[in-house]
Amino acid sequence: SNRPGGQGGMDFWLSENRNYRDRTGKPIWMEPTNLNELSTMGFDGPFTIQFDEEGRPKEIYFTSIRTEATRKDGFKGLNIYYTHRESSLEKWSVPIHLNDLNSDFDDKMPAISPDGKYLVFSSNRPGGFGEFDLWISERVNTASDPNPKWSRPINIGKKVNTAANEIMPYFHYDNLTLYFSSDREDEYHKYNFFGIDMDEQY
């Protein structure tokens, strides 16, 4: 949100549900607070959250760009950054640029699987089927390690990707279904929702 009280531009805000343990009840949302540790005066965009066993945010992967305003390291274009909750301090770590995932092209809109093993994102890097494709990487160290290591991203394949744009991936909590948006087969480049069973894909 770019509401007053932020760092400038589009910032990250957090609201916690007081009633989160009751999955069938009505949520009770706390007043949103600005995540000062993550927000900058530049662009801070689409994100994905990994939760701990208590249902609290543990890791955040998000889209940003290296500029003087964001004060971040990174390659050319959009990049994926990572931060984790430092439990002893109840704050977020300084975001880091993920060299394992990023390229000198636009890498954006990450989605982490509920088990924390896979991360899917949209990129226009070479080796794809068209404009923006979905790419996937597997975590090569344990999810409890606060310094994640990721395998070299591979294109998720032609069952998902086309000559058009595939963006905004999102994992269902069943850890199997991947949802995404695409403007395929639409002469006006309007986006529609699609889904795929990852067991069938891999």
ChimeraX attribute file (.defattr): number of C-alpha atoms within 10 A of each C-alpha:
attribute: neighborCount
match mode: 1-to-1
recipient: residues
	/A:1	13
	/A:2	12
	/A:3	12
	/A:4	9
	/A:5	9
	/A:6	19
	/A:7	18
	/A:8	16
	/A:9	17
	/A:10	17
	/A:11	22
	/A:12	22
	/A:13	17
	/A:14	11
	/A:15	12
	/A:16	15
	/A:17	12
	/A:18	12
	/A:19	13
	/A:20	16
	/A:21	11
	/A:22	9
	/A:23	8
	/A:24	8
	/A:25	9
	/A:26	11
	/A:27	14
	/A:28	12
	/A:29	13
	/A:30	11
	/A:31	10
	/A:32	11
	/A:33	13
	/A:34	18
	/A:35	16
	/A:36	14
	/A:37	13
	/A:38	21
	/A:39	21
	/A:40	22
	/A:41	16
	/A:42	20
	/A:43	19
	/A:44	20
	/A:45	19
	/A:46	16
	/A:47	20
	/A:48	21
	/A:49	20
	/A:50	19
	/A:51	15
	/A:52	14
	/A:53	7
	/A:54	9
	/A:55	10
	/A:56	13
	/A:57	15
	/A:58	19
	/A:59	22
	/A:60	21
	/A:61	26
	/A:62	23
	/A:63	22
	/A:64	26
	/A:65	26
	/A:66	18
	/A:67	15
	/A:68	11
	/A:69	13
	/A:70	16
	/A:71	12
	/A:72	19
	/A:73	16
	/A:74	21
	/A:75	19
	/A:76	15
	/A:77	16
	/A:78	22
	/A:79	28
	/A:80	29
	/A:81	27
	/A:82	21
	/A:83	22
	/A:84	21
	/A:85	17
	/A:86	13
	/A:87	9
	/A:88	6
	/A:89	8
	/A:90	8
	/A:91	13
	/A:92	18
	/A:93	16
	/A:94	13
	/A:95	19
	/A:96	16
	/A:97	22
	/A:98	20
	/A:99	15
	/A:100	14
	/A:101	22
	/A:102	23
	/A:103	20
	/A:104	13
	/A:105	15
	/A:106	21
	/A:107	27
	/A:108	29
	/A:109	25
	/A:110	28
	/A:111	28
	/A:112	25
	/A:113	22
	/A:114	18
	/A:115	13
	/A:116	18
	/A:117	16
	/A:118	18
	/A:119	24
	/A:120	27
	/A:121	27
	/A:122	24
	/A:123	26
	/A:124	21
	/A:125	18
	/A:126	13
	/A:127	9
	/A:128	20
	/A:129	18
	/A:130	15
	/A:131	17
	/A:132	24
	/A:133	28
	/A:134	30
	/A:135	26
	/A:136	21
	/A:137	21
	/A:138	18
	/A:139	15
	/A:140	12
	/A:141	14
	/A:142	12
	/A:143	16
	/A:144	10
	/A:145	8
	/A:146	16
	/A:147	14
	/A:148	16
	/A:149	18
	/A:150	19
	/A:151	15
	/A:152	14
	/A:153	17
	/A:154	15
	/A:155	21
	/A:156	19
	/A:157	16
	/A:158	13
	/A:159	9
	/A:160	19
	/A:161	22
	/A:162	20
	/A:163	15
	/A:164	17
	/A:165	21
	/A:166	28
	/A:167	25
	/A:168	19
	/A:169	25
	/A:170	21
	/A:171	22
	/A:172	13
	/A:173	11
	/A:174	10
	/A:175	17
	/A:176	15
	/A:177	16
	/A:178	20
	/A:179	17
	/A:180	20
	/A:181	17
	/A:182	23
	/A:183	18
	/A:184	17
	/A:185	13
	/A:186	11
	/A:187	7
	/A:188	8
	/A:189	12
	/A:190	11
	/A:191	16
	/A:192	13
	/A:193	13
	/A:194	13
	/A:195	15
	/A:196	15
	/A:197	12
	/A:198	13
	/A:199	9
	/A:200	9
	/A:201	11
	/A:202	7
